[in-house]
């Protein structure tokens, strides 16, 4: 990136994780009973449904991170 250019807010630190996160999005939507778009375009989904999916993804990722931190702390003691 050039001077003065910022990276996008949705930039992945590990680009290989894109496919796993995309699959995770569909799994969470399925768990919530949200009908996912067949063509992969989420632009026609309601903001409420997309927000619910994103919020639950965040919740699950935070829980996973907390579990990993707790596991590493118990190993250090």
Buried (B, 14 or more C-beta within 10 A) or exposed (E): EEEEEEEEEEEEEEEEEEEEEEEBBBBBBEEEEBEBEEEEEEEEBEEEBBEBBEEBBEEBEEEEEEEEEEEEEEEEE
